[in-house]
Amino acid sequence: DTAVSQTPKYLVTQMGNDKSIKCEQNLGHDTMYWYKQDSKKFLKIMFSYNNKELIINETVPNRFSPKSPDKAHLNLHINSLELGDSAVYFCASSQPYNEQFFGPGTRLTVL
Amino acid sequence: DAKTTQPPSMDCAEGRAANLPCNHSTISGNEYVYWYRQIHSQGPQYIIHGLKNNETNEMASLIITEDRKSSTLILPHATLRDTAVYYCIVREAGANSKLTFGKGITLSVRP
C-alpha cells in the first residue's frame, strides 16, 4: 500500500552517463514534484507537474528532463551526469492546496 | 530562500513535551505555516499546518502567535522515534505552491 514509490533506491553511475529515476503515486493526486537534497542536506524543489503539465521549473540545468506519461507517474531523466549531480532525489505528490507526500528517495552517486 | 529561522538543534527527554520554535517575521497574510520532519534517510513527512489559529492533530500541536511572526510546534510526549530534523516552512496560499525548506532544527530525544 505504498503511497509514493521511487525506483531505484540506489543508483551508482559514471560521469557522462544518462540515467532515469521513476516515481509513481497511488494516491490519485493531481500534482507531482521532484526535490533534490544535496550533501549538505539542503532540500530544494526542482520541478512540479499538475495533470501532466509543467508548472514549476526552478532553473534546473537542461540536462534534467522530467517526463509525466500520466498523472500517476513523474520520471526524471538526467543526461550527461556530472559529479555535482550526486544527491538524494525525492519525489512527492499532493492534491491542490493540500500537504505533499514524499517518496523514500533515490540516492544517486556519480563517480 | 526560506522565510523561516530555527535554532539548529535541541534535545528533550523521552516522554516529555518537545517545543520547537520558529520565527517567520516576514510572513504575508495569505501564507501558511507548515511543519515537516525528516527522519534519518527517509523522505520528509508532513506534520501539521496553520494560517493563524492554533491547530492540533494526532501528531502535534501548532501554536501561532497573534502577530503571526512566530510559531511553536509541540510534540506532547516525545519518543525516541521522534528524533529527526524538523522543518518550519512558510508556504504561499496557492493550489500547487512549492515548499521552500530551510536548514531545519535537529531534535534529539534522549532516553
Interface residues (C-beta under 8 A of the other chain):
Chain A: V4 T31 Y33 K41 F42 L43 K44 I45 S48 N50 I55 I56 E58 F90 A92 S94 P96 Y97 E99 Q100 F101 F102 G103 P104 G105
Chain B: Y34 Q38 S41 Q42 G43 P44 Q45 Y46 H49 V85 Y87 A93 G94 A95 N96 K98 L99 T100 F101 K103
